[in-house]
Amino acid sequence: MHYKNKKILITGAGSGIGKSILKQFVDRGATSFAVVGRKKEPLEELKKEFPGANFTIITGDVSKKVDLDKIVRLVEESMGGLDILVNNAGVVSAGLLQDISDEDIINQININLTGLILLTKKSLALLKKSKEGAIINISSGLGYIGMPFYSVYAATKAAVRQFSDSLRRELLDYPLHIMTVYPTTTDTNMMKNAKVGEMDTPEEVAEATLKGMEENEINVILGGEQRKKQIELNFNDPKKMDELSKQNYESMRERTENHRSM
Ligand SMILES: NC(=O)c1ccc[n+]([C@@H]2O[C@H](COP(=O)([O-])OP(=O)(O)OC[C@H]3O[C@@H](n4cnc5c(N)ncnc54)[C@H](OP(=O)(O)O)[C@@H]3O)[C@@H](O)[C@H]2O)c1
């Protein structure tokens, strides 16, 4: 895919993985971006960091229908079309299910899943006009393997996986590459309150994402061969994965007890 004249919309582009994906596009010659987030400053900063690119800055909350309509309207008005949608905005609130507030449960679903689906739906009319387009959905390793303390987050990310697969099969007649990315723990703002050891960098996730685009991948799974084996094990022998989870239960509880980025 050539990126030079592509019109690209990225949610959550002001930080972490979204911003690193933006940089990868810029490095490959893309100049036309619409960027979305709730906070204005990190989006405005992008103009300084990437002076060669043109930005449509859109402050908005992907869990609000009215904001989604605004996003699509501004994309059409300012860029005149859309080739690539990167659904990256996301939040997490970990804990035992009974301890996660109702509000955090609803907001994780609304931001990570409902917002992603609605923005995709509302962008489709523009995307279908692209001669060479893409939808990139950022899921999570937890979208393949559910883990304790992440029941809600994992549910949203697994749903993103099924949404992507279904939609891809629905749109096979269009020149749209629909791809899902499954990062493992990545060193971003989202992980500030989680006690984890080694993490991927957002740059590594972004590089794998663009490599996935170039190689026409459907799923980009971070974490190497080991992760792929775990996914296989989880599918073929979920009880074995239950045992592994039991062994790590207390350390997981400790690692995740303050993990909240909403
Ligand atoms: N870090 C990891 O270990 C990891 C692992 C697997 C998957 N992921 C996924 O990767 C994606 C990016 O996360 P990240 O790790 O890069 O964390 P991050 O730096 O916290 O990025 C999240 C971005 O989403 C935006 N956002 C959050 N809620 C939003 C809302 N309601 N409306 C619009 N924008 C919103 C945030 O900007 P504002 O706060 O300004 O809105 C922020 O720019 C997420 O979908 C996350 O679930 C991350």
The ligand as an SDF file (V2000), in Angstrom:
LIG
                    3D

 48 52  0  0  0  0  0  0  0  0999 V2000
   -0.4820   -0.6230   26.5930 N   0  0  0  0  0  0  0  0  0  0  0  0
   -0.7790   -1.9000   26.5350 C   0  0  0  0  0  0  0  0  0  0  0  0
   -0.1820   -2.7280   27.2640 O   0  0  0  0  0  0  0  0  0  0  0  0
   -1.8300   -2.4000   25.5950 C   0  0  0  0  0  0  0  0  0  0  0  0
   -1.9240   -3.7780   25.3790 C   0  0  0  0  0  0  0  0  0  0  0  0
   -2.8990   -4.2530   24.5160 C   0  0  0  0  0  0  0  0  0  0  0  0
   -3.7490   -3.3780   23.8720 C   0  0  0  0  0  0  0  0  0  0  0  0
   -3.6440   -2.0370   24.0950 N   0  0  0  0  0  0  0  0  0  0  0  0
   -4.5860   -1.1490   23.4080 C   0  0  0  0  0  0  0  0  0  0  0  0
   -3.8720   -0.1830   22.6750 O   0  0  0  0  0  0  0  0  0  0  0  0
   -4.6990    0.9660   22.4760 C   0  0  0  0  0  0  0  0  0  0  0  0
   -3.9030    2.2340   22.7600 C   0  0  0  0  0  0  0  0  0  0  0  0
   -3.5700    2.2690   24.1270 O   0  0  0  0  0  0  0  0  0  0  0  0
   -2.1400    2.7410   24.6600 P   0  0  0  0  0  0  0  0  0  0  0  0
   -1.5090    1.5760   25.3210 O   0  0  0  0  0  0  0  0  0  0  0  0
   -1.4070    3.4640   23.5990 O   0  0  0  0  0  0  0  0  0  0  0  0
   -2.5650    3.7100   25.8600 O   0  0  0  0  0  0  0  0  0  0  0  0
   -2.7140    5.2940   25.9490 P   0  0  0  0  0  0  0  0  0  0  0  0
   -1.4020    5.9480   25.7100 O   0  0  0  0  0  0  0  0  0  0  0  0
   -3.4300    5.5390   27.2140 O   0  0  0  0  0  0  0  0  0  0  0  0
   -3.6450    5.6240   24.7000 O   0  0  0  0  0  0  0  0  0  0  0  0
   -5.0410    5.5870   24.7180 C   0  0  0  0  0  0  0  0  0  0  0  0
   -5.5260    6.7140   23.8370 C   0  0  0  0  0  0  0  0  0  0  0  0
   -6.9390    6.6200   23.7000 O   0  0  0  0  0  0  0  0  0  0  0  0
   -7.5010    7.9090   23.9010 C   0  0  0  0  0  0  0  0  0  0  0  0
   -8.8390    7.7290   24.4470 N   0  0  0  0  0  0  0  0  0  0  0  0
   -9.1850    7.0660   25.5810 C   0  0  0  0  0  0  0  0  0  0  0  0
  -10.5040    7.1220   25.7740 N   0  0  0  0  0  0  0  0  0  0  0  0
  -11.0170    7.8340   24.7440 C   0  0  0  0  0  0  0  0  0  0  0  0
  -12.3210    8.2540   24.3980 C   0  0  0  0  0  0  0  0  0  0  0  0
  -13.3700    7.9540   25.1710 N   0  0  0  0  0  0  0  0  0  0  0  0
  -12.4900    8.9620   23.2640 N   0  0  0  0  0  0  0  0  0  0  0  0
  -11.4270    9.2920   22.4800 C   0  0  0  0  0  0  0  0  0  0  0  0
  -10.1610    8.9300   22.7610 N   0  0  0  0  0  0  0  0  0  0  0  0
   -9.9600    8.2270   23.8900 C   0  0  0  0  0  0  0  0  0  0  0  0
   -6.5660    8.6150   24.8760 C   0  0  0  0  0  0  0  0  0  0  0  0
   -6.6050   10.0240   24.7310 O   0  0  0  0  0  0  0  0  0  0  0  0
   -7.5060   10.9640   25.7060 P   0  0  0  0  0  0  0  0  0  0  0  0
   -7.2520   10.4940   27.1020 O   0  0  0  0  0  0  0  0  0  0  0  0
   -7.0400   12.3450   25.4210 O   0  0  0  0  0  0  0  0  0  0  0  0
   -8.9120   10.7310   25.2670 O   0  0  0  0  0  0  0  0  0  0  0  0
   -5.2070    8.0740   24.4470 C   0  0  0  0  0  0  0  0  0  0  0  0
   -4.6200    8.8800   23.4570 O   0  0  0  0  0  0  0  0  0  0  0  0
   -5.9160    0.7680   23.3770 C   0  0  0  0  0  0  0  0  0  0  0  0
   -7.0120    0.3340   22.6250 O   0  0  0  0  0  0  0  0  0  0  0  0
   -5.4650   -0.3410   24.3220 C   0  0  0  0  0  0  0  0  0  0  0  0
   -6.5520   -1.0770   24.8260 O   0  0  0  0  0  0  0  0  0  0  0  0
   -2.6960   -1.5280   24.9330 C   0  0  0  0  0  0  0  0  0  0  0  0
  1  2  1  0
  2  3  2  0
  2  4  1  0
  4  5  1  0
  4 48  2  0
  5  6  2  0
  6  7  1  0
  7  8  2  0
  8  9  1  0
  8 48  1  0
  9 10  1  0
  9 46  1  0
 10 11  1  0
 11 12  1  0
 11 44  1  0
 12 13  1  0
 13 14  1  0
 14 15  2  0
 14 16  1  0
 14 17  1  0
 17 18  1  0
 18 19  2  0
 18 20  1  0
 18 21  1  0
 21 22  1  0
 22 23  1  0
 23 24  1  0
 23 42  1  0
 24 25  1  0
 25 26  1  0
 25 36  1  0
 26 27  1  0
 26 35  1  0
 27 28  2  0
 28 29  1  0
 29 30  1  0
 29 35  2  0
 30 31  1  0
 30 32  2  0
 32 33  1  0
 33 34  2  0
 34 35  1  0
 36 37  1  0
 36 42  1  0
 37 38  1  0
 38 39  2  0
 38 40  1  0
 38 41  1  0
 42 43  1  0
 44 45  1  0
 44 46  1  0
 46 47  1  0
M  CHG  2   8   1  16  -1
M  END
$$$$
